[in-house]
């Protein structure tokens, strides 16, 4: 499944300073659909290059990371259970900044 991932608000620094990623990822074995929970696990293993603890806490993103799926807050679509489809866009934006 082709997806576009974008990282902003400083999260791109965890991905070798690359903001946009066009990826191919398939559902896990035995599952028909790709969920955000599966995607986050894949992102941690394949996209995040350093300090994954700054991006994720447990199976989800850290507090302060805004997640948009096709420009809609993932809290409106089921968060970790959000089902992704071909060519979806997922954006991760850190809302926490130093002062």
PyMOL CGO cylinders between C-alpha atoms (Angstrom):
from pymol import cmd
from pymol.cgo import CYLINDER

trace = [
    CYLINDER, 0.00, 0.00, 0.00, 1.41, 3.38, -1.00, 0.3, 1, 1, 1, 1, 1, 1,
    CYLINDER, 1.41, 3.38, -1.00, 1.24, 6.12, 1.63, 0.3, 1, 1, 1, 1, 1, 1,
    CYLINDER, 1.24, 6.12, 1.63, 2.72, 9.58, 2.03, 0.3, 1, 1, 1, 1, 1, 1,
    CYLINDER, 2.72, 9.58, 2.03, 4.16, 10.45, 5.42, 0.3, 1, 1, 1, 1, 1, 1,
    CYLINDER, 4.16, 10.45, 5.42, 5.11, 13.97, 6.45, 0.3, 1, 1, 1, 1, 1, 1,
    CYLINDER, 5.11, 13.97, 6.45, 6.96, 15.05, 9.58, 0.3, 1, 1, 1, 1, 1, 1,
    CYLINDER, 6.96, 15.05, 9.58, 6.99, 18.61, 10.88, 0.3, 1, 1, 1, 1, 1, 1,
    CYLINDER, 6.99, 18.61, 10.88, 7.51, 20.80, 13.93, 0.3, 1, 1, 1, 1, 1, 1,
    CYLINDER, 7.51, 20.80, 13.93, 10.97, 19.33, 14.47, 0.3, 1, 1, 1, 1, 1, 1,
    CYLINDER, 10.97, 19.33, 14.47, 10.03, 15.64, 14.07, 0.3, 1, 1, 1, 1, 1, 1,
    CYLINDER, 10.03, 15.64, 14.07, 11.79, 15.61, 10.70, 0.3, 1, 1, 1, 1, 1, 1,
    CYLINDER, 11.79, 15.61, 10.70, 15.09, 15.80, 12.62, 0.3, 1, 1, 1, 1, 1, 1,
    CYLINDER, 15.09, 15.80, 12.62, 14.43, 12.22, 13.78, 0.3, 1, 1, 1, 1, 1, 1,
    CYLINDER, 14.43, 12.22, 13.78, 14.24, 11.14, 10.11, 0.3, 1, 1, 1, 1, 1, 1,
    CYLINDER, 14.24, 11.14, 10.11, 17.55, 12.50, 8.82, 0.3, 1, 1, 1, 1, 1, 1,
    CYLINDER, 17.55, 12.50, 8.82, 15.86, 15.90, 8.26, 0.3, 1, 1, 1, 1, 1, 1,
    CYLINDER, 15.86, 15.90, 8.26, 13.61, 14.47, 5.52, 0.3, 1, 1, 1, 1, 1, 1,
    CYLINDER, 13.61, 14.47, 5.52, 10.11, 15.92, 5.84, 0.3, 1, 1, 1, 1, 1, 1,
    CYLINDER, 10.11, 15.92, 5.84, 8.21, 13.87, 3.24, 0.3, 1, 1, 1, 1, 1, 1,
    CYLINDER, 8.21, 13.87, 3.24, 8.39, 10.10, 2.69, 0.3, 1, 1, 1, 1, 1, 1,
    CYLINDER, 8.39, 10.10, 2.69, 6.60, 8.09, 0.01, 0.3, 1, 1, 1, 1, 1, 1,
    CYLINDER, 6.60, 8.09, 0.01, 6.42, 4.57, 1.39, 0.3, 1, 1, 1, 1, 1, 1,
    CYLINDER, 6.42, 4.57, 1.39, 5.07, 1.12, 0.55, 0.3, 1, 1, 1, 1, 1, 1,
    CYLINDER, 5.07, 1.12, 0.55, 3.83, -0.87, 3.54, 0.3, 1, 1, 1, 1, 1, 1,
    CYLINDER, 3.83, -0.87, 3.54, 1.56, -3.89, 3.77, 0.3, 1, 1, 1, 1, 1, 1,
    CYLINDER, 1.56, -3.89, 3.77, -0.76, -5.08, 6.55, 0.3, 1, 1, 1, 1, 1, 1,
    CYLINDER, -0.76, -5.08, 6.55, 0.85, -7.41, 9.04, 0.3, 1, 1, 1, 1, 1, 1,
    CYLINDER, 0.85, -7.41, 9.04, 0.58, -11.15, 8.49, 0.3, 1, 1, 1, 1, 1, 1,
    CYLINDER, 0.58, -11.15, 8.49, -2.93, -12.43, 9.07, 0.3, 1, 1, 1, 1, 1, 1,
    CYLINDER, -2.93, -12.43, 9.07, -4.52, -8.99, 8.84, 0.3, 1, 1, 1, 1, 1, 1,
    CYLINDER, -4.52, -8.99, 8.84, -6.49, -7.64, 5.91, 0.3, 1, 1, 1, 1, 1, 1,
    CYLINDER, -6.49, -7.64, 5.91, -6.24, -3.95, 6.75, 0.3, 1, 1, 1, 1, 1, 1,
    CYLINDER, -6.24, -3.95, 6.75, -3.44, -1.60, 7.71, 0.3, 1, 1, 1, 1, 1, 1,
    CYLINDER, -3.44, -1.60, 7.71, -4.17, 0.35, 10.89, 0.3, 1, 1, 1, 1, 1, 1,
    CYLINDER, -4.17, 0.35, 10.89, -2.38, 3.33, 12.36, 0.3, 1, 1, 1, 1, 1, 1,
    CYLINDER, -2.38, 3.33, 12.36, -1.08, 1.06, 15.13, 0.3, 1, 1, 1, 1, 1, 1,
    CYLINDER, -1.08, 1.06, 15.13, 0.61, -1.14, 12.50, 0.3, 1, 1, 1, 1, 1, 1,
    CYLINDER, 0.61, -1.14, 12.50, 1.91, 1.91, 10.63, 0.3, 1, 1, 1, 1, 1, 1,
    CYLINDER, 1.91, 1.91, 10.63, 3.45, 3.44, 13.75, 0.3, 1, 1, 1, 1, 1, 1,
    CYLINDER, 3.45, 3.44, 13.75, 5.32, 0.22, 14.46, 0.3, 1, 1, 1, 1, 1, 1,
    CYLINDER, 5.32, 0.22, 14.46, 6.57, 0.19, 10.86, 0.3, 1, 1, 1, 1, 1, 1,
    CYLINDER, 6.57, 0.19, 10.86, 7.59, 3.87, 11.03, 0.3, 1, 1, 1, 1, 1, 1,
    CYLINDER, 7.59, 3.87, 11.03, 9.55, 3.28, 14.24, 0.3, 1, 1, 1, 1, 1, 1,
    CYLINDER, 9.55, 3.28, 14.24, 11.47, 0.41, 12.59, 0.3, 1, 1, 1, 1, 1, 1,
    CYLINDER, 11.47, 0.41, 12.59, 11.95, 1.89, 9.10, 0.3, 1, 1, 1, 1, 1, 1,
    CYLINDER, 11.95, 1.89, 9.10, 11.74, 5.70, 9.09, 0.3, 1, 1, 1, 1, 1, 1,
    CYLINDER, 11.74, 5.70, 9.09, 12.84, 7.02, 12.48, 0.3, 1, 1, 1, 1, 1, 1,
    CYLINDER, 12.84, 7.02, 12.48, 16.64, 7.10, 12.47, 0.3, 1, 1, 1, 1, 1, 1,
    CYLINDER, 16.64, 7.10, 12.47, 17.36, 8.40, 15.95, 0.3, 1, 1, 1, 1, 1, 1,
    CYLINDER, 17.36, 8.40, 15.95, 15.70, 8.93, 19.33, 0.3, 1, 1, 1, 1, 1, 1,
    CYLINDER, 15.70, 8.93, 19.33, 12.44, 7.03, 18.69, 0.3, 1, 1, 1, 1, 1, 1,
    CYLINDER, 12.44, 7.03, 18.69, 11.40, 7.87, 22.25, 0.3, 1, 1, 1, 1, 1, 1,
    CYLINDER, 11.40, 7.87, 22.25, 10.89, 11.47, 21.07, 0.3, 1, 1, 1, 1, 1, 1,
    CYLINDER, 10.89, 11.47, 21.07, 8.27, 10.24, 18.60, 0.3, 1, 1, 1, 1, 1, 1,
    CYLINDER, 8.27, 10.24, 18.60, 6.56, 7.33, 20.33, 0.3, 1, 1, 1, 1, 1, 1,
    CYLINDER, 6.56, 7.33, 20.33, 5.53, 6.30, 23.80, 0.3, 1, 1, 1, 1, 1, 1,
    CYLINDER, 5.53, 6.30, 23.80, 4.44, 2.67, 23.99, 0.3, 1, 1, 1, 1, 1, 1,
    CYLINDER, 4.44, 2.67, 23.99, 2.40, 1.80, 20.88, 0.3, 1, 1, 1, 1, 1, 1,
    CYLINDER, 2.40, 1.80, 20.88, 1.29, 5.36, 20.16, 0.3, 1, 1, 1, 1, 1, 1,
    CYLINDER, 1.29, 5.36, 20.16, 2.79, 8.77, 19.48, 0.3, 1, 1, 1, 1, 1, 1,
    CYLINDER, 2.79, 8.77, 19.48, 3.97, 10.86, 22.41, 0.3, 1, 1, 1, 1, 1, 1,
    CYLINDER, 3.97, 10.86, 22.41, 1.64, 13.47, 23.88, 0.3, 1, 1, 1, 1, 1, 1,
    CYLINDER, 1.64, 13.47, 23.88, 2.15, 16.68, 21.94, 0.3, 1, 1, 1, 1, 1, 1,
    CYLINDER, 2.15, 16.68, 21.94, 2.35, 15.02, 18.51, 0.3, 1, 1, 1, 1, 1, 1,
    CYLINDER, 2.35, 15.02, 18.51, -0.57, 15.97, 16.28, 0.3, 1, 1, 1, 1, 1, 1,
    CYLINDER, -0.57, 15.97, 16.28, -1.52, 13.24, 13.81, 0.3, 1, 1, 1, 1, 1, 1,
    CYLINDER, -1.52, 13.24, 13.81, -3.54, 14.03, 10.68, 0.3, 1, 1, 1, 1, 1, 1,
    CYLINDER, -3.54, 14.03, 10.68, -4.86, 11.36, 8.33, 0.3, 1, 1, 1, 1, 1, 1,
    CYLINDER, -4.86, 11.36, 8.33, -5.90, 12.97, 5.05, 0.3, 1, 1, 1, 1, 1, 1,
    CYLINDER, -5.90, 12.97, 5.05, -5.91, 16.37, 6.79, 0.3, 1, 1, 1, 1, 1, 1,
    CYLINDER, -5.91, 16.37, 6.79, -8.24, 15.15, 9.58, 0.3, 1, 1, 1, 1, 1, 1,
    CYLINDER, -8.24, 15.15, 9.58, -7.24, 14.78, 13.23, 0.3, 1, 1, 1, 1, 1, 1,
    CYLINDER, -7.24, 14.78, 13.23, -6.88, 11.06, 13.90, 0.3, 1, 1, 1, 1, 1, 1,
    CYLINDER, -6.88, 11.06, 13.90, -8.81, 11.50, 17.16, 0.3, 1, 1, 1, 1, 1, 1,
    CYLINDER, -8.81, 11.50, 17.16, -11.93, 11.81, 14.99, 0.3, 1, 1, 1, 1, 1, 1,
    CYLINDER, -11.93, 11.81, 14.99, -11.24, 8.58, 13.09, 0.3, 1, 1, 1, 1, 1, 1,
    CYLINDER, -11.24, 8.58, 13.09, -10.28, 6.13, 15.82, 0.3, 1, 1, 1, 1, 1, 1,
    CYLINDER, -10.28, 6.13, 15.82, -6.62, 6.93, 16.60, 0.3, 1, 1, 1, 1, 1, 1,
    CYLINDER, -6.62, 6.93, 16.60, -4.66, 3.63, 16.65, 0.3, 1, 1, 1, 1, 1, 1,
    CYLINDER, -4.66, 3.63, 16.65, -7.59, 1.75, 15.10, 0.3, 1, 1, 1, 1, 1, 1,
    CYLINDER, -7.59, 1.75, 15.10, -7.84, 4.12, 12.12, 0.3, 1, 1, 1, 1, 1, 1,
    CYLINDER, -7.84, 4.12, 12.12, -7.83, 2.01, 8.95, 0.3, 1, 1, 1, 1, 1, 1,
    CYLINDER, -7.83, 2.01, 8.95, -5.57, 3.33, 6.20, 0.3, 1, 1, 1, 1, 1, 1,
    CYLINDER, -5.57, 3.33, 6.20, -6.24, 3.07, 2.48, 0.3, 1, 1, 1, 1, 1, 1,
    CYLINDER, -6.24, 3.07, 2.48, -4.11, 3.27, -0.66, 0.3, 1, 1, 1, 1, 1, 1,
    CYLINDER, -4.11, 3.27, -0.66, -2.53, 6.72, -1.22, 0.3, 1, 1, 1, 1, 1, 1,
    CYLINDER, -2.53, 6.72, -1.22, -3.56, 8.10, 2.17, 0.3, 1, 1, 1, 1, 1, 1,
    CYLINDER, -3.56, 8.10, 2.17, -1.54, 10.96, 3.60, 0.3, 1, 1, 1, 1, 1, 1,
    CYLINDER, -1.54, 10.96, 3.60, -0.41, 10.84, 7.24, 0.3, 1, 1, 1, 1, 1, 1,
    CYLINDER, -0.41, 10.84, 7.24, 1.12, 13.94, 8.83, 0.3, 1, 1, 1, 1, 1, 1,
    CYLINDER, 1.12, 13.94, 8.83, 2.92, 14.04, 12.19, 0.3, 1, 1, 1, 1, 1, 1,
    CYLINDER, 2.92, 14.04, 12.19, 3.51, 17.48, 13.72, 0.3, 1, 1, 1, 1, 1, 1,
    CYLINDER, 3.51, 17.48, 13.72, 5.16, 18.17, 17.07, 0.3, 1, 1, 1, 1, 1, 1,
    CYLINDER, 5.16, 18.17, 17.07, 3.34, 20.88, 18.98, 0.3, 1, 1, 1, 1, 1, 1,
    CYLINDER, 3.34, 20.88, 18.98, 6.05, 21.06, 21.64, 0.3, 1, 1, 1, 1, 1, 1,
    CYLINDER, 6.05, 21.06, 21.64, 8.84, 23.55, 21.13, 0.3, 1, 1, 1, 1, 1, 1,
    CYLINDER, 8.84, 23.55, 21.13, 11.62, 24.86, 23.31, 0.3, 1, 1, 1, 1, 1, 1,
    CYLINDER, 11.62, 24.86, 23.31, 11.67, 28.46, 24.39, 0.3, 1, 1, 1, 1, 1, 1,
]
cmd.load_cgo(trace, "trace")
